[in-house]
Amino acid sequence: MPPTDESTDAGTARAPRADPGSGSADHAATGSDPRPSTDCEDTLDLRLTDELIALFAADTGARDGTGEGTAAYGIPDGSSGGSPGGDLYGSSYGSSGRDPSGSPDPFPVEDDLLDQVGGWGPTKTPAGVFQLVPVRAGRDVSLLHRWMNDPAVAEFWELAGPETVVEDHLRRQLDGDGRSVPCLGVLDGTPMSYWEIYRADLDPLARHYPARPHDTGVHLLIGGVADRGRGLGSTLLRAVADQVLDRRPACARVVAEPDLRNTPSVSAFLSGGFRFSAEVDLPGKRAALMIRDRALRELL
């Protein structure tokens, strides 16, 4: 099934065992059909100057203490309050559509099947200003590799190992047709979580529950140990589910399928406005089907 366990405060989420690129149930966290070519023959090969590189390097201090810089994500910090609809990629991404490493942007935000997740913009939450930023392989693999090798995360996502394991997992989504969008969750300017927003109605998950058109699924893991166990998962799940419902008018439900063994994750979904719908048997796990309904949005 889609990377199965949305890890919230537990920082865990089980990953698919099959080849998601084939459209199997495991693709929810991986991807699907090949995406159109991103040929960049007509794009200028712009390079960052030494001064800009030095500026980015100076803007460091990630939430998990690893020294990850935040300038590359172009997200306003909490002091500025952010502004919905602001520049998603900031100074690191110009009109060339390239990431700082010089690689072509593999996933234009206008190219997904989820109403342009990358353009949803920041949202204010009780925890700070939060934004989903589509993953860029050249920029984000090292960070995700470190998170995936945390034993608490690896237990469910099963993506521990060399960086190539994470790269392959991301590539199946980035090269897919846009039905699954991998994102970093950036809180007050710092990347601190990993998300996969996907079309549950187009996923093999739909074989296991009465899916409706445009059902949208989420997977989540909290990256830093310091961010777990203090309610951030519930806060961010509610914020992202509300963004889905606000930005996708055709979507009536946000769904998730955390592993039943991951009780902190199930609890976070319940606290985040989801309701427990059923237990479902998915490849590799027994899951709790969690649903946030548009019709019950103001009640839960």
C-alpha positions as a Markdown table, in Angstrom:
| # | Residue | x | y | z |
|---|---|---|---|---|
| 1 | Met | 0.0 | 0.0 | 0.0 |
| 2 | Pro | 1.1 | 3.5 | -0.1 |
| 3 | Pro | 4.0 | 4.0 | 2.2 |
| 4 | Thr | 2.0 | 2.7 | 4.8 |
| 5 | Asp | 2.4 | 4.2 | 8.2 |
| 6 | Glu | 2.1 | 7.9 | 8.4 |
| 7 | Ser | 4.4 | 8.6 | 11.1 |
| 8 | Thr | 3.5 | 11.6 | 13.2 |
| 9 | Asp | 4.7 | 12.1 | 16.7 |
| 10 | Ala | 6.1 | 8.6 | 16.5 |
| 11 | Gly | 8.1 | 9.6 | 13.5 |
| 12 | Thr | 7.2 | 6.4 | 11.8 |
| 13 | Ala | 5.4 | 5.3 | 8.6 |
| 14 | Arg | 5.7 | 1.9 | 6.9 |
| 15 | Ala | 6.8 | 2.0 | 3.3 |
| 16 | Pro | 5.5 | -0.1 | 0.4 |
| 17 | Arg | 7.1 | -3.5 | -0.4 |
| 18 | Ala | 6.0 | -3.7 | -4.0 |
| 19 | Asp | 7.2 | -1.6 | -6.9 |
| 20 | Pro | 5.1 | 1.6 | -6.6 |
| 21 | Gly | 6.1 | 2.7 | -10.0 |
| 22 | Ser | 4.0 | -0.1 | -11.4 |
| 23 | Gly | 0.8 | 1.4 | -9.8 |
| 24 | Ser | 0.7 | -1.2 | -7.1 |
| 25 | Ala | -0.7 | -0.5 | -3.7 |
| 26 | Asp | 2.7 | 0.4 | -2.5 |
| 27 | His | 3.0 | 3.4 | -4.8 |
| 28 | Ala | 1.1 | 5.7 | -2.5 |
| 29 | Ala | 4.4 | 6.8 | -1.1 |
| 30 | Thr | 6.3 | 6.2 | -4.2 |
| 31 | Gly | 4.9 | 7.2 | -7.5 |
| 32 | Ser | 3.4 | 5.8 | -10.6 |
| 33 | Asp | 3.4 | 6.1 | -14.3 |
| 34 | Pro | 6.3 | 7.8 | -16.2 |
| 35 | Arg | 6.1 | 11.6 | -16.3 |
| 36 | Pro | 6.6 | 13.6 | -19.5 |
| 37 | Ser | 10.2 | 14.3 | -20.4 |
| 38 | Thr | 11.8 | 17.3 | -18.6 |
| 39 | Asp | 14.1 | 18.1 | -21.4 |
| 40 | Cys | 15.9 | 21.4 | -20.7 |
| 41 | Glu | 17.7 | 22.0 | -24.0 |
| 42 | Asp | 16.3 | 25.5 | -24.1 |
| 43 | Thr | 17.1 | 26.4 | -20.5 |
| 44 | Leu | 20.2 | 28.4 | -19.7 |
| 45 | Asp | 22.6 | 26.6 | -17.5 |
| 46 | Leu | 22.7 | 29.2 | -14.7 |
| 47 | Arg | 25.1 | 28.7 | -11.8 |
| 48 | Leu | 25.2 | 30.2 | -8.3 |
| 49 | Thr | 28.0 | 32.7 | -7.7 |
| 50 | Asp | 30.5 | 32.0 | -4.9 |
| 51 | Glu | 28.9 | 34.8 | -2.9 |
| 52 | Leu | 25.4 | 33.3 | -3.1 |
| 53 | Ile | 26.8 | 29.9 | -2.1 |
| 54 | Ala | 28.5 | 31.4 | 0.9 |
| 55 | Leu | 25.2 | 33.2 | 1.8 |
| 56 | Phe | 23.2 | 30.0 | 1.7 |
| 57 | Ala | 25.9 | 28.2 | 3.8 |
| 58 | Ala | 25.7 | 30.8 | 6.4 |
| 59 | Asp | 21.9 | 30.4 | 6.8 |
| 60 | Thr | 22.0 | 27.2 | 8.8 |
| 61 | Gly | 20.7 | 25.8 | 12.1 |
| 62 | Ala | 18.1 | 23.2 | 11.4 |
| 63 | Arg | 15.6 | 22.1 | 14.1 |
| 64 | Asp | 17.2 | 18.7 | 14.5 |
| 65 | Gly | 20.7 | 20.2 | 15.2 |
| 66 | Thr | 22.3 | 18.9 | 12.0 |
| 67 | Gly | 23.1 | 22.3 | 10.6 |
| 68 | Glu | 20.8 | 22.1 | 7.6 |
| 69 | Gly | 20.4 | 25.5 | 6.0 |
| 70 | Thr | 16.9 | 26.9 | 5.4 |
| 71 | Ala | 17.6 | 29.5 | 2.7 |
| 72 | Ala | 17.2 | 26.8 | 0.1 |
| 73 | Tyr | 13.6 | 26.3 | 1.0 |
| 74 | Gly | 12.6 | 29.9 | 0.6 |
| 75 | Ile | 10.1 | 29.7 | 3.5 |
| 76 | Pro | 9.5 | 32.8 | 5.7 |
| 77 | Asp | 10.4 | 32.2 | 9.3 |
| 78 | Gly | 8.0 | 32.6 | 12.2 |
| 79 | Ser | 9.2 | 36.2 | 12.9 |
| 80 | Ser | 7.8 | 37.4 | 9.5 |
| 81 | Gly | 4.6 | 35.5 | 9.9 |
| 82 | Gly | 4.7 | 34.4 | 6.2 |
| 83 | Ser | 2.3 | 35.4 | 3.5 |
| 84 | Pro | 0.1 | 32.9 | 1.8 |
| 85 | Gly | 0.9 | 32.6 | -1.9 |
| 86 | Gly | 4.5 | 33.9 | -1.3 |
| 87 | Asp | 7.5 | 32.8 | -3.3 |
| 88 | Leu | 7.6 | 29.0 | -2.8 |
| 89 | Tyr | 11.3 | 28.4 | -3.6 |
| 90 | Gly | 12.8 | 31.8 | -2.8 |
| 91 | Ser | 16.2 | 32.8 | -4.1 |
| 92 | Ser | 17.4 | 29.3 | -4.6 |
| 93 | Tyr | 15.0 | 28.8 | -7.6 |
| 94 | Gly | 14.8 | 31.2 | -10.4 |
| 95 | Ser | 12.9 | 31.2 | -13.6 |
| 96 | Ser | 15.4 | 28.7 | -15.0 |
| 97 | Gly | 13.5 | 25.9 | -13.1 |
| 98 | Arg | 16.8 | 24.5 | -11.8 |
| 99 | Asp | 17.7 | 23.5 | -8.2 |
| 100 | Pro | 21.0 | 24.8 | -6.7 |
| 101 | Ser | 22.9 | 21.7 | -8.0 |
| 102 | Gly | 22.1 | 22.7 | -11.6 |
| 103 | Ser | 19.7 | 19.8 | -12.2 |
| 104 | Pro | 16.5 | 20.4 | -14.1 |
| 105 | Asp | 13.4 | 20.7 | -11.9 |
| 106 | Pro | 12.0 | 17.2 | -12.2 |
| 107 | Phe | 8.5 | 18.1 | -10.9 |
| 108 | Pro | 7.0 | 21.4 | -12.0 |
| 109 | Val | 4.4 | 22.4 | -9.5 |
| 110 | Glu | 1.8 | 22.8 | -12.3 |
| 111 | Asp | 2.3 | 19.2 | -13.4 |
| 112 | Asp | 0.7 | 17.1 | -10.7 |
| 113 | Leu | -2.8 | 15.6 | -10.3 |
| 114 | Leu | -3.4 | 17.2 | -7.0 |
| 115 | Asp | -4.1 | 20.8 | -7.9 |
| 116 | Gln | -0.5 | 22.0 | -7.7 |
| 117 | Val | 0.6 | 21.0 | -4.2 |
| 118 | Gly | 3.8 | 23.1 | -4.6 |
| 119 | Gly | 1.7 | 26.2 | -5.1 |
| 120 | Trp | -0.5 | 25.9 | -2.0 |
| 121 | Gly | 1.7 | 28.3 | -0.1 |
| 122 | Pro | 2.3 | 28.7 | 3.7 |
| 123 | Thr | -0.3 | 28.4 | 6.3 |
| 124 | Lys | -0.3 | 29.6 | 9.9 |
| 125 | Thr | -0.7 | 26.9 | 12.6 |
| 126 | Pro | -0.5 | 27.0 | 16.4 |
| 127 | Ala | 3.1 | 25.7 | 16.0 |
| 128 | Gly | 4.2 | 28.4 | 13.5 |
| 129 | Val | 4.2 | 29.0 | 9.7 |
| 130 | Phe | 4.1 | 25.7 | 7.8 |
| 131 | Gln | 4.5 | 24.9 | 4.2 |
| 132 | Leu | 4.7 | 21.8 | 2.0 |
| 133 | Val | 7.7 | 22.1 | -0.4 |
| 134 | Pro | 7.9 | 19.5 | -3.2 |
| 135 | Val | 11.1 | 17.4 | -2.8 |
| 136 | Arg | 14.0 | 18.0 | -5.1 |
| 137 | Ala | 16.3 | 15.0 | -5.3 |
| 138 | Gly | 19.5 | 16.9 | -5.6 |
| 139 | Arg | 18.7 | 19.1 | -2.6 |
| 140 | Asp | 16.9 | 16.8 | -0.2 |
| 141 | Val | 18.2 | 13.2 | -0.4 |
| 142 | Ser | 20.8 | 13.6 | 2.3 |
| 143 | Leu | 18.3 | 14.9 | 4.8 |
| 144 | Leu | 15.7 | 12.3 | 4.0 |
| 145 | His | 18.4 | 9.6 | 4.1 |
| 146 | Arg | 19.3 | 10.6 | 7.6 |
| 147 | Trp | 15.7 | 10.5 | 8.7 |
| 148 | Met | 15.0 | 7.2 | 7.1 |
| 149 | Asn | 17.9 | 5.6 | 8.9 |
| 150 | Asp | 16.5 | 6.5 | 12.3 |
| 151 | Pro | 15.4 | 3.2 | 13.8 |
| 152 | Ala | 12.0 | 4.6 | 14.8 |
| 153 | Val | 11.3 | 5.6 | 11.2 |
| 154 | Ala | 13.0 | 2.6 | 9.6 |
| 155 | Glu | 10.7 | 0.2 | 11.5 |
| 156 | Phe | 7.7 | 1.3 | 9.4 |
| 157 | Trp | 9.0 | 3.0 | 6.3 |
| 158 | Glu | 11.7 | 0.3 | 5.6 |
| 159 | Leu | 13.9 | 2.8 | 3.6 |
| 160 | Ala | 17.0 | 2.5 | 5.7 |
| 161 | Gly | 20.3 | 1.8 | 3.9 |
| 162 | Pro | 22.4 | 3.8 | 1.4 |
| 163 | Glu | 21.2 | 7.0 | -0.2 |
| 164 | Thr | 20.3 | 5.1 | -3.3 |
| 165 | Val | 17.4 | 3.5 | -1.5 |
| 166 | Val | 15.8 | 6.9 | -0.8 |
| 167 | Glu | 16.7 | 8.1 | -4.2 |
| 168 | Asp | 14.9 | 5.2 | -5.9 |
| 169 | His | 11.9 | 5.7 | -3.6 |
| 170 | Leu | 11.6 | 9.4 | -4.6 |
| 171 | Arg | 12.4 | 8.8 | -8.2 |
| 172 | Arg | 9.3 | 6.6 | -8.7 |
| 173 | Gln | 7.2 | 9.5 | -7.6 |
| 174 | Leu | 9.1 | 12.3 | -9.3 |
| 175 | Asp | 9.1 | 10.4 | -12.6 |
| 176 | Gly | 5.5 | 9.4 | -12.2 |
| 177 | Asp | 2.4 | 11.0 | -13.5 |
| 178 | Gly | 1.8 | 13.4 | -10.6 |
| 179 | Arg | -0.6 | 11.3 | -8.6 |
| 180 | Ser | 1.8 | 11.2 | -5.6 |
| 181 | Val | 3.8 | 14.3 | -4.6 |
| 182 | Pro | 6.7 | 13.9 | -2.0 |
| 183 | Cys | 7.2 | 17.0 | 0.0 |
| 184 | Leu | 9.2 | 18.4 | 2.9 |
| 185 | Gly | 7.2 | 20.0 | 5.7 |
| 186 | Val | 8.9 | 23.3 | 6.5 |
| 187 | Leu | 8.0 | 24.9 | 9.8 |
| 188 | Asp | 9.2 | 28.4 | 10.5 |
| 189 | Gly | 11.8 | 28.1 | 7.8 |
| 190 | Thr | 13.2 | 24.7 | 8.9 |
| 191 | Pro | 12.5 | 21.4 | 7.1 |
| 192 | Met | 11.3 | 19.1 | 9.9 |
| 193 | Ser | 9.0 | 16.5 | 8.3 |
| 194 | Tyr | 8.4 | 14.4 | 5.2 |
| 195 | Trp | 5.0 | 14.1 | 3.5 |
| 196 | Glu | 3.5 | 12.2 | 0.6 |
| 197 | Ile | 0.2 | 13.7 | -0.8 |
| 198 | Tyr | -1.4 | 11.3 | -3.2 |
| 199 | Arg | -4.6 | 10.5 | -5.1 |
| 200 | Ala | -6.0 | 7.6 | -3.0 |
| 201 | Asp | -8.7 | 7.1 | -5.6 |
| 202 | Leu | -6.1 | 6.3 | -8.2 |
| 203 | Asp | -4.0 | 4.2 | -5.9 |
| 204 | Pro | -4.3 | 0.4 | -5.3 |
| 205 | Leu | -5.4 | 1.4 | -1.8 |
| 206 | Ala | -8.8 | 2.1 | -3.5 |
| 207 | Arg | -9.2 | -1.7 | -3.8 |
| 208 | His | -9.4 | -2.0 | 0.0 |
| 209 | Tyr | -12.0 | 0.6 | 0.9 |
| 210 | Pro | -15.0 | 2.3 | -0.8 |
| 211 | Ala | -13.0 | 5.0 | -2.5 |
| 212 | Arg | -14.6 | 8.1 | -3.9 |
| 213 | Pro | -13.4 | 10.3 | -6.8 |
| 214 | His | -10.6 | 12.7 | -5.7 |
| 215 | Asp | -10.1 | 11.1 | -2.3 |
| 216 | Thr | -6.7 | 12.4 | -1.2 |
| 217 | Gly | -4.2 | 10.4 | 0.9 |
| 218 | Val | -1.4 | 11.5 | 3.2 |
| 219 | His | 1.7 | 9.9 | 4.6 |
| 220 | Leu | 3.8 | 11.6 | 7.2 |
| 221 | Leu | 6.9 | 11.2 | 9.3 |
| 222 | Ile | 8.4 | 13.7 | 11.7 |
| 223 | Gly | 12.1 | 13.9 | 11.1 |
| 224 | Gly | 13.8 | 15.2 | 14.2 |
| 225 | Val | 13.6 | 13.3 | 17.5 |
| 226 | Ala | 13.1 | 16.7 | 19.3 |
| 227 | Asp | 9.9 | 17.3 | 17.3 |
| 228 | Arg | 8.3 | 14.0 | 18.3 |
| 229 | Gly | 6.0 | 13.3 | 21.2 |
| 230 | Arg | 4.8 | 16.9 | 21.7 |
| 231 | Gly | 1.7 | 17.1 | 19.6 |
| 232 | Leu | 3.2 | 18.5 | 16.4 |
| 233 | Gly | 1.9 | 15.6 | 14.4 |
| 234 | Ser | -1.7 | 16.3 | 15.2 |
| 235 | Thr | -1.3 | 20.0 | 14.6 |
| 236 | Leu | 0.3 | 19.6 | 11.2 |
| 237 | Leu | -2.1 | 16.8 | 10.1 |
| 238 | Arg | -5.0 | 19.1 | 10.8 |
| 239 | Ala | -3.4 | 21.9 | 8.9 |
| 240 | Val | -2.5 | 19.8 | 5.9 |
| 241 | Ala | -5.9 | 18.1 | 5.7 |
| 242 | Asp | -7.5 | 21.6 | 5.8 |
| 243 | Gln | -5.2 | 22.7 | 3.0 |
| 244 | Val | -6.2 | 19.7 | 0.9 |
| 245 | Leu | -9.9 | 20.5 | 1.4 |
| 246 | Asp | -9.3 | 24.2 | 0.7 |
| 247 | Arg | -7.2 | 23.8 | -2.3 |
| 248 | Arg | -9.0 | 20.7 | -3.8 |
| 249 | Pro | -12.7 | 21.6 | -4.1 |
| 250 | Ala | -13.4 | 18.3 | -5.8 |
| 251 | Cys | -12.0 | 16.4 | -2.8 |
| 252 | Ala | -14.6 | 15.5 | -0.1 |
| 253 | Arg | -12.3 | 13.3 | 2.1 |
| 254 | Val | -8.7 | 13.1 | 3.2 |
| 255 | Val | -7.7 | 9.5 | 4.0 |
| 256 | Ala | -4.8 | 7.8 | 5.7 |
| 257 | Glu | -3.9 | 4.2 | 6.7 |
| 258 | Pro | -1.4 | 4.1 | 9.6 |
| 259 | Asp | -0.3 | 0.7 | 10.9 |
| 260 | Leu | -2.4 | -0.4 | 13.7 |
| 261 | Arg | 0.7 | -1.2 | 15.7 |
| 262 | Asn | 1.7 | 2.5 | 15.5 |
| 263 | Thr | -0.6 | 3.7 | 18.2 |
| 264 | Pro | 1.0 | 7.2 | 18.5 |
| 265 | Ser | 0.4 | 7.7 | 14.8 |
| 266 | Val | -3.2 | 6.6 | 15.1 |
| 267 | Ser | -3.7 | 8.8 | 18.1 |
| 268 | Ala | -2.2 | 11.8 | 16.2 |
| 269 | Phe | -4.7 | 11.3 | 13.4 |
| 270 | Leu | -7.6 | 11.2 | 15.8 |
| 271 | Ser | -6.4 | 14.4 | 17.5 |
| 272 | Gly | -5.9 | 16.0 | 14.1 |
| 273 | Gly | -9.5 | 15.8 | 13.1 |
| 274 | Phe | -9.6 | 12.4 | 11.4 |
| 275 | Arg | -12.1 | 9.7 | 12.4 |
| 276 | Phe | -11.5 | 5.9 | 12.6 |
| 277 | Ser | -13.4 | 4.2 | 9.8 |
| 278 | Ala | -12.3 | 0.6 | 9.7 |
| 279 | Glu | -9.5 | -1.9 | 9.9 |
| 280 | Val | -8.1 | -2.9 | 6.6 |
| 281 | Asp | -5.7 | -5.6 | 5.5 |
| 282 | Leu | -3.0 | -4.1 | 3.2 |
| 283 | Pro | 0.1 | -5.7 | 1.8 |
| 284 | Gly | 2.5 | -6.0 | 4.7 |
| 285 | Lys | 0.3 | -4.6 | 7.5 |
| 286 | Arg | -3.1 | -4.3 | 9.1 |
| 287 | Ala | -4.0 | -0.7 | 9.0 |
| 288 | Ala | -6.5 | 1.8 | 10.6 |
| 289 | Leu | -8.4 | 3.6 | 7.8 |
| 290 | Met | -8.6 | 7.2 | 9.0 |
| 291 | Ile | -10.8 | 9.8 | 7.3 |
| 292 | Arg | -11.2 | 13.5 | 7.6 |
| 293 | Asp | -14.6 | 14.4 | 5.9 |
| 294 | Arg | -15.3 | 17.8 | 4.5 |
| 295 | Ala | -18.8 | 17.6 | 5.9 |
| 296 | Leu | -17.5 | 17.0 | 9.4 |
| 297 | Arg | -14.6 | 19.4 | 9.2 |
| 298 | Glu | -16.0 | 21.9 | 11.7 |
| 299 | Leu | -17.1 | 19.2 | 14.2 |
| 300 | Leu | -13.8 | 17.2 | 14.6 |
